[in-house]
Structures are given as structure tokens and as C-alpha cells.
Amino acid sequence: MIWAYRLLFAALALFWAPYYLWRMRRRGGYAAGFAERFGRLPPLPEKRGKRVWLQAVSVGELLAAAPLLDALRARGVEVYLTVTTSTARQLVAEKFAGRVTGAGYFPLDWWPFSARAWRGLRPDLVVLMEGERWPEHLRQAARRGVPSLVVNARLSDRSFRRMRRVPSVSRWLLRGVTRMLAASERDAERLRGLGFPAERLEVTGNLKLDVTPAELTAGEAAALREELGFGGGAAGDAILLGSSTWEGEEEALVRTFLAMRAAGCRARLLVVPRHGERRAALTRLFDASGLRWHLRSRGAAPGEMEACVADTTGELRRLTCLARLVFVGKSLPPFQHEGQSPVEAAALGKPILFGPGMTNFKAIADGLAGAGAARVVADAGALERAALELWRDNAALERMAAAARAWHRVNQGATERTLRVILEMLGNPAAPAV
């Protein structure tokens, strides 16, 4: 079946190349390291011990892997880190260079490019995160006798439905994986249902829950509010945050905010869109809203603002620290696309609202809602009603905040369990002498 995949991949790559090249140009940041996508990796230092090739698609997976990278480095294990998106590659250059032996883009999963990268890297173990199953990558591992491991393994509702429709293809994709570490029992049950052997499957929990964002000091929070145009308001002017919002959700948040202001609620609106390149559409929306607002990419706000659109990269954690109430985006109908992660908001003890489209994080969303840390809002109207209700009920917000912190605390520990399996698969290398 691998030859059928290789032929199909080549044909589809040629067909979709114009679209993806246009998309890369539109988003920007892909020119640097472009040759890495064809397996031409930057020079690496001489291999001195065990080497792991870890693939983390984008910023979310990269941040989740950070504690694991630190733990492997402490054990003397070399890690070559690859990513898929330009924002993740930028973050690697800024904050991860000292944690890894090398880093670059993940090569296109076609025979010549994958083989070229493998010849240069020569890893002892390959690690994929979450939903990735690259057939050529896994084939190259099998040819060389290198074990493969999927960590934080999960299957969204949509992926599970698709894989069940083609069981023979699903079994072929999963057969190339040596071991799986599932993010939840629900994910493990689905993987077993698709035919992955139970003896090679273990539930280790979600790595994203082990990342505890640092909170801002009072001075840092005040300075950041000032930059956003929220600095001069009274203490009661708390912030409603739209986190990783999608098309249509910003409009729902603007309507919600206007209703809150009309009802006498003292608040500011902060929107962090999932894709900053949508700033032109967001500019039209906020200009039409009548609000005093600011676009963060233009620098510090020139004065007091009622709203701000943070169309920048890598700031969501800091901005979440300022919020009183967080709406998690990509989750509302009719534009729901499996939701964004609510983990950072929960770790920071923020009350959370999200729509019904949270299938990418279903176990986490169900856990937060069940613990009383989050509420599900069915549509834009329900979002408005819930925000108004909670804004007027400080005791309810405090209960949700405490529940979020408690839920996050009891669900940690995945990094330690994942590290144990990786070291076992590497033959338990000894930590370097101090």
C-alpha cells in the first residue's frame, strides 16, 4: 500500500501546490527554511548519544512538548525538533534553541524528501504528537528498525468517523506505529476500536495540562493594559477575552460586549483571532461597531480604548492573564471547527465559555464543564446571555475560577509518564554526570 500512497501523494501535491503556495504567501513567514520541507536539513553536530526526532505541528503542540524537551535534555538525550507552521518555527527560534540539538520544518511526506531527512538525522526514536500518522515517515522508521511513538494521541469526532469508514486504511496507518500514549481513556477506546493492539497502548494523560503559564505581576499587568488602551479605566473595567476566535465569533463577541455596555456593565473587549491575517475583515467589523478600538500590531494604543484586537503572534498566554471571563473560539455554530484549547485559561484560573464544537478537546471540555469551571453556550445568543449573567455575579465567577484551577491541578502528570516510556524505548540512557 505504501506505493499507492507515494503515487497518490505526488499527484495530490501537484494539484494542491498552487493553493498552498498562495496560502503560505498570504500568511507569511514561510520563506526562511523553505528547503527544509524537501528534506534538506541544516547541519547538525556530531551525534554523541541517543537522538529523538520529535514532530510538533504548531504552537500548541510545541508549548505542550516544552517540559518534555527539558526533561530529555536533562537526561542527555539529543532532540531534533520539527514543526509544520511558520508561527511555530518562529517560536522555536525565539525560545527553544537552547533546548534542542537542532530544529527545522517537517519534510513533505514523500519518499525522496523523507528519505533525505532520515539520512541526515539518523534518530534512535521518532515521536509524533496527537493526531499525526505520516505513512512515509513511519515507513522510513520501519526500514531502519527505528521505533515510533505517538504521544498525546487523540482522535476528534470527525477523524474517528472518517477512519471508521475505511477500516483497512486505518489499520494500515496505525500498523506503522510501535506504541501509542493516549491523551484520555476515550481516545484509547477509539484507537482500540480501530484495531490498534491494546498491549501497545497506554493512557498517560494530556501533556498540555502539565504546562502552567506564568502569571503576570501587578506591574506587568498594568503595563500590558496600558499598551492595549485599557490602562486608565477603573478597576471594575475588567476584560472579556475572545481566545483564538474564528469567522463569525468576533461579531458575536461585539454584540455581546455592546449588550453588556448597554446594561451598565463596566468592561473592555479583547479579541485574539486564530489567524492574524484576517485583520482587514476585523477592521471593517470594529469600525462599523462604533467602539473606540485598537489594532495591537500597530503598537501601543494612542489613548483609552473600549476594545482591542490582538492580531499578533505568541501573546495569548500573557493576554489571558488579564481576562475576567474567557470565550474559547472556533466552537460556535455555524462556523464551529472543533474548538481551540481551553487549557491555558483553566490553568490560569479563568472562568470559561465555549460553544458546542469542542470535539478536538472533548474530554477536556467535558471535564471542565463537569467540574463547574466552564459553561457551554449553544449559539451567539446564549453567549450574550451567559456573559451578562456571569458579569453581574462575581461569586459565580470566583467559583468557576477556583474549579478551573482545581481541575487543572488534579489532571497533571502526563509529562512524567510520557518521559518514562520514551526512556524505556531508548534503553533507559543514564543521566550525564554533573
C-alpha positions as CSV (number, residue, x, y, z in Angstrom):
1,M,0.0,0.0,0.0
2,I,3.0,2.3,0.5
3,W,3.5,2.6,-3.3
4,A,-0.1,3.6,-3.8
5,Y,0.3,6.3,-1.1
6,R,3.5,7.6,-2.8
7,L,1.8,7.9,-6.2
8,L,-1.3,9.5,-4.7
9,F,0.7,11.9,-2.6
10,A,2.7,13.1,-5.6
11,A,-0.5,13.6,-7.7
12,L,-2.3,15.5,-4.9
13,A,0.8,17.6,-4.1
14,L,0.9,18.8,-7.7
15,F,-2.8,19.5,-7.7
16,W,-2.9,21.4,-4.4
17,A,0.6,23.1,-4.7
18,P,-0.8,26.5,-6.1
19,Y,-3.3,26.8,-3.3
20,Y,-0.8,26.0,-0.5
21,L,1.8,28.3,-2.1
22,W,-0.8,31.1,-2.1
23,R,-1.8,30.4,1.5
24,M,1.9,30.4,2.6
25,R,2.5,33.7,0.9
26,R,-0.7,35.2,2.4
27,R,0.2,34.1,6.0
28,G,3.9,35.0,5.5
29,G,7.0,33.7,7.3
30,Y,7.5,30.6,5.2
31,A,10.5,31.7,3.1
32,A,13.0,31.0,5.8
33,G,13.9,27.4,5.9
34,F,11.8,26.5,2.9
35,A,14.3,23.9,1.7
36,E,13.8,22.0,4.9
37,R,10.4,20.9,3.6
38,F,12.2,19.0,0.9
39,G,14.4,17.2,3.4
40,R,17.4,19.5,3.2
41,L,18.1,20.0,6.9
42,P,20.6,22.4,8.4
43,P,24.0,20.9,9.5
44,L,23.8,19.0,12.8
45,P,26.6,18.5,15.4
46,E,28.1,15.0,15.6
47,K,25.8,12.5,17.3
48,R,27.0,11.8,20.8
49,G,24.2,9.8,22.4
50,K,20.6,8.8,21.9
51,R,18.7,11.1,19.4
52,V,15.0,11.6,19.3
53,W,13.2,13.2,16.3
54,L,10.1,14.9,17.7
55,Q,7.5,16.4,15.4
56,A,5.2,19.1,16.9
57,V,2.9,20.6,14.3
58,S,2.2,24.1,15.6
59,V,2.4,26.4,18.6
60,G,0.0,24.4,20.8
61,E,1.9,21.1,20.4
62,L,5.2,22.9,20.7
63,L,4.3,24.5,24.1
64,A,2.9,21.2,25.3
65,A,6.2,19.5,24.5
66,A,8.4,22.1,26.3
67,P,8.5,20.3,29.7
68,L,9.3,17.0,27.9
69,L,12.1,18.6,25.9
70,D,13.6,19.9,29.1
71,A,13.4,16.5,30.8
72,L,15.0,14.8,27.9
73,R,17.8,17.3,27.7
74,A,18.5,16.8,31.4
75,R,18.9,13.1,30.7
76,G,21.5,13.8,27.9
77,V,19.1,12.8,25.1
78,E,19.5,14.8,21.9
79,V,16.3,16.1,20.3
80,Y,15.8,17.2,16.8
81,L,12.6,19.2,16.7
82,T,10.4,19.7,13.6
83,V,7.3,21.8,13.2
84,T,4.8,22.5,10.4
85,T,3.7,26.1,10.7
86,S,5.7,29.3,10.3
87,T,4.5,30.6,13.7
88,A,5.8,27.5,15.4
89,R,9.1,27.8,13.6
90,Q,9.4,31.4,14.7
91,L,8.7,30.4,18.3
92,V,11.4,27.7,18.1
93,A,14.0,30.2,17.0
94,E,13.0,32.6,19.8
95,K,12.6,30.3,22.8
96,F,13.6,26.7,22.1
97,A,17.1,26.9,20.5
98,G,18.8,26.0,23.8
99,R,16.5,23.1,24.5
100,V,17.2,21.1,21.3
101,T,20.1,19.8,19.2
102,G,18.6,21.2,16.0
103,A,15.2,22.3,14.6
104,G,13.5,22.8,11.3
105,Y,10.4,22.2,9.2
106,F,9.0,18.7,9.0
107,P,9.7,17.5,5.4
108,L,6.9,16.8,3.0
109,D,5.9,13.1,3.5
110,W,7.1,11.9,0.1
111,W,9.7,9.3,-0.4
112,P,12.7,11.4,-1.7
113,F,12.2,14.2,0.8
114,S,11.6,12.0,3.8
115,A,14.5,9.7,3.0
116,R,16.9,12.6,2.6
117,A,15.9,13.9,6.1
118,W,16.3,10.5,7.6
119,R,19.8,10.1,6.2
120,G,20.8,13.3,7.8
121,L,19.2,12.8,11.2
122,R,19.7,9.1,12.0
123,P,17.4,9.2,15.1
124,D,17.0,6.3,17.6
125,L,13.3,7.1,18.2
126,V,10.7,9.1,16.3
127,V,8.0,10.8,18.3
128,L,4.8,12.2,16.7
129,M,2.2,14.3,18.6
130,E,-1.5,14.0,18.9
131,G,-3.2,13.1,15.5
132,E,-0.3,12.7,13.2
133,R,0.3,9.5,11.3
134,W,2.7,10.1,8.4
135,P,2.9,6.9,6.3
136,E,6.2,7.7,4.6
137,H,7.8,8.9,7.8
138,L,6.8,5.7,9.6
139,R,7.9,3.6,6.7
140,Q,11.3,5.1,6.8
141,A,11.4,4.3,10.6
142,A,10.4,0.7,10.0
143,R,13.0,0.3,7.2
144,R,15.7,1.4,9.6
145,G,14.5,-0.6,12.6
146,V,13.7,2.7,14.5
147,P,10.7,2.5,16.9
148,S,8.0,5.1,16.6
149,L,5.8,6.6,19.3
150,V,2.7,8.8,19.3
151,V,2.3,10.9,22.4
152,N,-0.8,12.8,23.4
153,A,-2.6,10.6,20.9
154,R,-6.1,11.7,20.3
155,L,-8.9,11.3,17.8
156,S,-11.5,14.0,17.2
157,D,-15.1,13.0,16.4
158,R,-14.6,13.9,12.8
159,S,-11.3,12.0,12.5
160,F,-12.8,8.9,14.2
161,R,-15.8,8.9,11.8
162,R,-13.5,9.2,8.8
163,M,-11.3,6.4,9.9
164,R,-14.2,4.1,10.7
165,R,-15.4,4.4,7.1
166,V,-12.1,3.0,5.7
167,P,-11.1,0.4,8.3
168,S,-8.4,-1.3,6.1
169,V,-6.7,2.1,5.5
170,S,-7.0,2.9,9.2
171,R,-5.4,-0.3,10.3
172,W,-2.6,0.3,7.7
173,L,-1.9,3.8,9.1
174,L,-1.9,2.6,12.7
175,R,0.2,-0.5,12.0
176,G,3.3,1.6,11.4
177,V,3.3,3.0,15.0
178,T,5.2,1.0,17.6
179,R,3.5,2.5,20.6
180,M,0.7,4.9,21.4
181,L,0.3,7.1,24.5
182,A,-3.3,8.3,24.6
183,A,-4.4,11.6,26.0
184,S,-7.5,10.1,27.6
185,E,-9.3,6.9,28.1
186,R,-11.9,8.0,25.5
187,D,-9.1,8.3,22.9
188,A,-7.6,5.0,23.9
189,E,-11.0,3.3,23.4
190,R,-11.3,4.7,19.9
191,L,-7.8,3.6,19.0
192,R,-8.6,0.1,20.2
193,G,-11.8,0.2,18.2
194,L,-9.8,1.0,15.1
195,G,-7.6,-2.1,15.6
196,F,-4.6,-0.8,17.4
197,P,-3.3,-3.5,19.8
198,A,-4.2,-2.9,23.4
199,E,-0.8,-4.2,24.6
200,R,1.0,-1.4,22.8
201,L,-1.4,1.3,24.0
202,E,-1.3,3.2,27.3
203,V,-3.2,6.2,28.7
204,T,-0.7,8.7,30.0
205,G,-2.8,11.9,30.0
206,N,-2.6,15.2,28.2
207,L,0.8,16.9,28.0
208,K,-0.9,20.3,27.6
209,L,-2.2,20.0,31.2
210,D,1.4,20.0,32.5
211,V,2.1,23.5,31.2
212,T,1.4,26.0,33.9
213,P,1.6,29.5,32.4
214,A,3.4,32.1,34.5
215,E,1.1,34.8,35.8
216,L,1.9,38.5,35.3
217,T,3.0,40.6,38.2
218,A,0.8,43.6,39.1
219,G,3.3,45.9,37.4
220,E,3.4,43.7,34.2
221,A,-0.4,43.5,34.1
222,A,-0.7,47.3,34.4
223,A,1.8,47.9,31.7
224,L,0.1,45.5,29.3
225,R,-3.3,47.0,30.0
226,E,-1.8,50.4,29.2
227,E,-0.4,49.1,25.9
228,L,-3.9,47.8,24.9
229,G,-5.6,51.1,25.7
230,F,-7.2,49.7,28.9
231,G,-5.0,51.3,31.4
232,G,-6.9,54.4,32.5
233,G,-10.2,52.7,33.4
234,A,-11.5,52.0,36.8
235,A,-10.7,48.7,38.5
236,G,-14.2,47.5,37.6
237,D,-13.4,47.7,33.8
238,A,-12.5,44.0,33.6
239,I,-11.7,42.3,30.3
240,L,-13.9,39.9,28.3
241,L,-11.5,37.8,26.2
242,G,-12.2,36.1,22.9
243,S,-9.5,33.5,22.7
244,S,-8.4,32.1,19.2
245,T,-11.6,33.3,17.6
246,W,-12.9,32.3,14.2
247,E,-15.0,33.9,11.5
248,G,-18.4,35.0,12.9
249,E,-17.3,34.7,16.5
250,E,-15.8,38.2,16.7
251,E,-19.2,39.6,15.5
252,A,-20.9,37.6,18.3
253,L,-18.5,39.0,20.8
254,V,-19.0,42.6,19.6
255,R,-22.8,42.1,20.0
256,T,-22.3,40.6,23.5
257,F,-20.0,43.5,24.5
258,L,-22.4,46.1,23.3
259,A,-25.2,44.4,25.2
260,M,-23.1,44.4,28.3
261,R,-22.3,48.1,28.0
262,A,-26.0,48.9,27.3
263,A,-26.8,47.0,30.5
264,G,-24.4,49.1,32.5
265,C,-21.6,46.5,32.8
266,R,-18.1,48.1,33.1
267,A,-15.9,46.0,30.8
268,R,-13.4,46.0,28.0
269,L,-13.3,43.7,25.0
270,L,-10.1,41.9,23.9
271,V,-10.2,39.7,20.8
272,V,-7.3,37.4,19.9
273,P,-8.2,35.9,16.4
274,R,-6.9,32.5,15.5
275,H,-5.3,33.9,12.3
276,G,-4.0,37.5,12.5
277,E,-4.1,37.8,8.7
278,R,-7.9,38.3,9.0
279,R,-7.2,41.8,10.3
280,A,-8.8,43.5,7.3
281,A,-12.1,41.9,7.9
282,L,-11.8,42.6,11.6
283,T,-11.0,46.2,10.9
284,R,-14.2,46.5,9.0
285,L,-16.2,44.9,11.7
286,F,-14.8,47.0,14.6
287,D,-15.0,50.2,12.6
288,A,-18.7,49.6,12.0
289,S,-19.3,48.8,15.7
290,G,-18.9,52.4,16.8
291,L,-16.4,51.3,19.5
292,R,-13.2,53.0,20.3
293,W,-10.8,50.2,19.4
294,H,-7.2,49.5,18.6
295,L,-5.2,47.0,16.4
296,R,-2.3,45.7,18.5
297,S,0.0,45.2,15.6
298,R,0.1,49.0,15.2
299,G,1.9,49.3,18.5
300,A,0.8,50.8,21.8
301,A,-2.7,52.2,21.8
302,P,-2.7,56.0,21.5
303,G,-5.4,56.5,24.2
304,E,-8.2,54.9,26.1
305,M,-10.0,52.2,24.1
306,E,-13.1,50.1,24.7
307,A,-11.8,47.2,22.6
308,C,-8.6,45.8,21.2
309,V,-7.8,43.2,18.5
310,A,-4.6,41.4,19.3
311,D,-3.5,40.3,15.8
312,T,0.0,39.5,16.9
313,T,1.7,36.1,17.4
314,G,2.7,34.4,20.7
315,E,0.9,36.6,23.1
316,L,-2.2,34.7,24.0
317,R,-0.9,33.4,27.4
318,R,0.0,36.9,28.6
319,L,-3.3,38.3,27.4
320,T,-5.2,35.6,29.0
321,C,-3.8,36.6,32.4
322,L,-5.7,39.9,32.1
323,A,-9.1,38.3,31.5
324,R,-12.0,38.1,33.8
325,L,-14.0,35.8,31.6
326,V,-12.7,33.8,28.5
327,F,-14.6,32.7,25.5
328,V,-12.8,29.9,23.7
329,G,-13.1,30.2,19.9
330,K,-13.6,28.1,16.9
331,S,-16.5,26.5,18.7
332,L,-19.7,28.4,17.9
333,P,-22.1,27.4,15.1
334,P,-22.4,27.9,12.2
335,F,-18.6,28.2,11.9
336,Q,-17.5,25.7,14.6
337,H,-14.4,23.8,13.6
338,E,-13.6,21.6,16.5
339,G,-12.7,24.3,19.0
340,Q,-9.4,25.6,20.4
341,S,-7.7,24.6,23.6
342,P,-9.2,25.8,26.9
343,V,-6.2,24.5,28.9
344,E,-4.3,27.8,29.3
345,A,-7.4,29.6,30.6
346,A,-8.1,26.8,33.0
347,A,-4.5,26.7,34.3
348,L,-4.7,30.5,34.9
349,G,-8.0,30.0,36.8
350,K,-10.2,31.8,34.4
351,P,-14.0,31.1,34.1
352,I,-14.6,29.8,30.6
353,L,-17.3,29.8,28.0
354,F,-17.2,27.8,24.7
355,G,-19.6,26.6,22.0
356,P,-20.7,23.0,21.3
357,G,-17.9,22.5,18.7
358,M,-15.2,21.3,21.1
359,T,-14.6,17.9,19.6
360,N,-10.8,18.4,19.3
361,F,-10.8,18.8,23.1
362,K,-13.9,16.9,24.0
363,A,-12.5,15.1,27.1
364,I,-11.0,18.4,28.4
365,A,-14.2,20.4,27.6
366,D,-16.4,17.8,29.3
367,G,-14.1,17.7,32.3
368,L,-14.1,21.5,32.7
369,A,-17.9,21.7,32.3
370,G,-18.5,18.8,34.7
371,A,-16.2,20.4,37.3
372,G,-18.1,23.7,37.1
373,A,-15.2,25.6,35.5
374,A,-16.8,26.1,32.1
375,R,-20.2,26.6,30.5
376,V,-21.3,25.5,27.1
377,V,-23.2,28.2,25.1
378,A,-25.3,26.9,22.2
379,D,-25.0,29.9,19.9
380,A,-24.3,33.6,19.8
381,G,-27.4,34.5,21.7
382,A,-26.6,32.1,24.5
383,L,-23.1,33.6,24.6
384,E,-24.6,37.0,25.2
385,R,-26.9,35.8,27.9
386,A,-24.2,33.8,29.8
387,A,-21.7,36.7,29.7
388,L,-24.3,39.2,31.0
389,E,-25.3,36.8,33.8
390,L,-21.8,36.0,34.9
391,W,-20.5,39.5,34.7
392,R,-23.1,40.5,37.3
393,D,-22.4,37.6,39.6
394,N,-18.9,37.9,41.0
395,A,-19.4,34.9,43.3
396,A,-20.3,32.6,40.4
397,L,-17.1,33.8,38.5
398,E,-15.0,33.1,41.6
399,R,-16.4,29.6,41.9
400,M,-15.7,28.9,38.3
401,A,-12.2,30.2,38.6
402,A,-11.4,28.0,41.7
403,A,-12.9,25.0,39.9
404,A,-10.7,25.6,36.9
405,R,-7.5,25.7,38.9
406,A,-8.5,22.6,40.9
407,W,-9.4,20.7,37.7
408,H,-6.1,21.6,36.1
409,R,-4.1,20.6,39.2
410,V,-5.6,17.1,39.6
411,N,-5.1,16.3,35.9
412,Q,-1.4,16.9,35.7
413,G,1.4,14.3,35.4
414,A,1.4,13.3,31.7
415,T,5.0,14.6,31.2
416,E,6.5,12.2,33.8
417,R,4.5,9.2,32.4
418,T,5.5,10.1,28.8
419,L,9.1,10.5,29.7
420,R,9.2,7.1,31.4
421,V,8.0,5.4,28.1
422,I,10.5,7.4,25.9
423,L,13.4,6.5,28.1
424,E,12.3,2.9,28.2
425,M,12.2,2.8,24.4
426,L,15.7,4.3,24.2
427,G,17.1,1.7,26.6
428,N,17.0,3.9,29.7
429,P,20.1,6.1,29.0
430,A,21.8,7.3,32.2
431,A,21.7,10.9,33.1
432,P,25.0,12.7,32.4
433,A,27.3,13.1,35.4
434,V,27.2,16.6,37.0
